[in-house]
Amino acid sequence: MKCCDPVYESLKGWGDHPVCIELGPDGSAASLSAPEFMRRINETKTMLATAGIGDHDTVAVILGNSSDYAAVFLALLEIGAKPVPVNPAFRRIELDEIISNAEPRAIIVESGHGKLVRPYAPGRIVIERENGKWSWNQPEGAKKKSSPVDLDSDIASINYTYRGYGYPLGALVPHRQYITGAHVLQEGIQLNRGENILIVLPMVNIFTLIGCLFHPLLHGITMIIAHRRNPVQLLEYIRRHRVDNVLAVPELFELLAKFRDEAGDISSLKAFLSGGSVLPVEQYRGLASLFSVDLIHGYGLTEFTPVSRNIRGSIKPGTIGVVSRGVECRIDSPDTAGDGEICIKTDHMTKAYHRRPEETAEAFADGWFKTGDTGRLEEGHLVFAGEKKKTRKVKGNMVDLEEVRRALISVPGIRDAAVTVEDNAVSAVVEREPASGSIEEVLGIKRYLEGMIAPYKIPKTIRLS
Amino acid sequence: MKQLKNDALLREHIIRTIAAIARINEKNIDDSVLIKEELGIDSIMSLEIVAQIEKHYGIAIDEEETLQIKTVGEFIDYVQSKIINGCQEA
């Protein structure tokens, strides 16, 4: 069964409330009913087929949040293609790795990002989206190119993540993950049919794909897609559209808190669904009380989401919740405080990284997945302790320290670099000869990195040694 | 003369806002300073700056447009143009 099938079944009984409301930068609000959304998916399927995309083709999707993103993702799944969600913030180093590993037959991109994918365009179908319209090229040979054969039909998509190797790994995400993930998430957050959810995080992340796409579509929740993320605007959206739920990272909730006083009537708010970063007890209590909402924090990985989530009505602040139904969890090699590596096992998780046998063998053994994160179990709730792998979360974004080091040593003259994360920001010490130590030199390094890695990975401070 | 005074107040207020969010002494910020590279302003900080400025001046700032802005001076010019356009539309 493909994960789009239960979504279509759900849409048949959707009722009158909209599937999606898309908020434009000009203040417009475009609403889509279930039949209109199904029509959009069917039109997208036709567009993809006309462009030459079919069963088992891998397709890089480099789009911003929109109802089209949802339609493209579902249409690709339905025709048996394998979507490869790619963060639009990625630059040369990340894109080189992903494109060479996934070898997508096609790239779907916002027209503004056309220049970014130009180096990867030869021999590939490139579909561009501009103002909601699609256009594509069909290069000679793209139609005849053989399809990848090493992906089983139970694999839905290839979602790239990091484990500290210095390059992204393509998690082969099964169809079951999307459906099971949405259902076990619902057991924790318990949203009611007919409610809505404000979507502000990029749909490229598995947390958003499950929490803001599959969960709403399967449980009758209207997706409200925001194109602007500034907190005053988000609070205005919440007030004007009577938003019930918001899914975001703790840093974004903190930002909303700074502007809460001027928000007006936002009494529609019922729950904040949080993940992607640590949420300490004091911060939890402050946010929940300021907004008078259920703040439901959880934990997941690209390989399986959610591993754990708090259960509405019995939330334990400071924890990442109860391990999801159907997931076995063990703590490997615990220290005296009980903290050890969190390992999980479920039939619904990723079992391998695409074309990376060694990395797969290191992460997956005897049916267990070693998350690379550490934590402990306290009264049935998981408590997150930190990252054992060489990755860090910076304001909700995953940063692979080794990848940043690789980017730095690609700068002419830099022999080596040490990268750390301090106070929620990336910093680096680099060895360069000759080094002037001037501000201009540091700025030159940062400017170079702008073309190499996503902006949130560029070190805030660079010290020359 | 009045215009010059208003421009100076606007500039002073924007620099004060950026300095508070970046936790940097405002004396170290002038028009030529690079927002991301020198001040270390990340996307969450940018959202806060945009929200503060929108709220204070009653203008709407397009987040996409601000991605092209490099220096503090360019940001001040951008805000100024938004205020002027807003006045003309009103």
HADDOCK unambig.tbl for C-alpha pairs under 7 A between the chains (distance, minus, plus):
assign (segid A and resid 228 and name CA) (segid B and resid 63 and name CA) 6.81 0.50 0.50
assign (segid A and resid 229 and name CA) (segid B and resid 47 and name CA) 6.98 0.50 0.50
assign (segid A and resid 230 and name CA) (segid B and resid 47 and name CA) 4.78 0.50 0.50
assign (segid A and resid 230 and name CA) (segid B and resid 48 and name CA) 6.74 0.50 0.50
assign (segid A and resid 230 and name CA) (segid B and resid 50 and name CA) 6.79 0.50 0.50
assign (segid A and resid 230 and name CA) (segid B and resid 51 and name CA) 5.72 0.50 0.50
assign (segid A and resid 231 and name CA) (segid B and resid 47 and name CA) 6.91 0.50 0.50
assign (segid A and resid 231 and name CA) (segid B and resid 51 and name CA) 6.23 0.50 0.50
assign (segid A and resid 232 and name CA) (segid B and resid 51 and name CA) 5.51 0.50 0.50
assign (segid A and resid 255 and name CA) (segid B and resid 48 and name CA) 7.00 0.50 0.50
assign (segid A and resid 443 and name CA) (segid B and resid 37 and name CA) 6.20 0.50 0.50
assign (segid A and resid 446 and name CA) (segid B and resid 37 and name CA) 6.40 0.50 0.50
assign (segid A and resid 456 and name CA) (segid B and resid 42 and name CA) 6.83 0.50 0.50
assign (segid A and resid 460 and name CA) (segid B and resid 40 and name CA) 5.08 0.50 0.50
